[in-house]
């Protein structure tokens, strides 16, 4: 039976472990590749035109991203060009600086006779003058099916990397940065670990910049992602980069990318807004905000944080031609609309992230069950343009009483709507002096 002293020591040891993880996140200087030009429009209702992309590129550079993915060099119908192709050709033809820029390519293959054939996407990468690439492979049985078998993949990886090294001119004339992206990375570790580890051992001997791995459906739990990253890190020691990309299928995405960082990942790639290829992803906007939350000073020194919220919102609205979902955490319209003063985050409290830290501001939302007088005064100020202090406390308290009475009477009223709020205020003014 543990003594009280031992239990207390154990408790402090557990809490110290938490603090160690916070310190790790606070001190990491993550490597990001921004995909606002590709990830977000993939799952959007509308997408981006060439002119849209030309306008977005300087904005994400100005925000602070030095590594930017320009697009995907389509694999399934390479002869039918996309806006991504037009964009890269435009940058090339107008001699616009592509330093730090990447494009997705798929792997070339070596046949049974030993003949290597680069993929059409690799030829485009060379012809468009893009200096770096996320070079994609699949390692699960489902992922490889219909593309190549494992033996073909194993002999093709070194040949494909060698071709890129010989034919792609990297940043400032240096070698290209080649990140091997395992599209089905989590599936590969879960279903095919031995062959996956064999490929990691192979990659550790190649002239690459690093490895990227995805949870492409967003279905793996954070502790699974953390374990897979820890294994990959063991076989691919620094300075090789290890990046992750997490989709939002199961709602784990932001926890998973944090778990990946704690288990040895150097960073992540993704778009600044939440929108992604399916219902969302662990966006760089969310990740940057969460690193700010734990006190990571690299975020403030690298990125223009006062632009984070408005820029991410504008980019998603551009891709969707509709508003960002109101209840999206961090980036949504209601993320910083207070329904109750108790929920207000403060700059002096650990783990709080005030909206001003990412370019937002607090606003107010009337919820008849919980909203207090400060919230009601704040919402009245928004609606009327008057100062919140102009609204008398007894009238605000009467508004709360009336909301409760009307809901008990079966009346379902959206008091947050300006007209309904002003009508409630008027009823409260008329009755505030009456006996309660």
Buried (B, 14 or more C-beta within 10 A) or exposed (E): EEEEEEEEEEEEEEEEEEEEBBEEBBEBEBBBBBBBBBBBBBBBEEBBBBEBBBEBBEBBBEBBBBBBBBBBBBBEEBEEEBBBBBBBBBBBEEEEEBEBBBBBBBBBBBEEEEEBBBBBBBBBBBBBBBBBBBBBBBBBBEBBEEBBEBEBBBBBBBBBBBBBBEBBEBBEEEBBBBBBBBBBBBBBBBBBEEBBBBBBEBBEEBEBBBBBBBBBBBBBBBEBBBBBBBBBBEBBEEEBBBBBBBBBBBEBBBBBBBBBBBBBBBBBBBBBBBBBBBBBBBBBBBBBBBBBBBBBEBBBEBBEBBBBBEBBBBBBBBBBEEEBBEEBEBBBBBBBBBBBBEEBBEEEEEEEBBBBBBBBEEBBBBBBEEBBBBBBBBBBBBBBEEEBEEBBEEBBBBBBEBBEEBBEEEEEBEBBEEEEBBEBBEBBBEBBEEEE
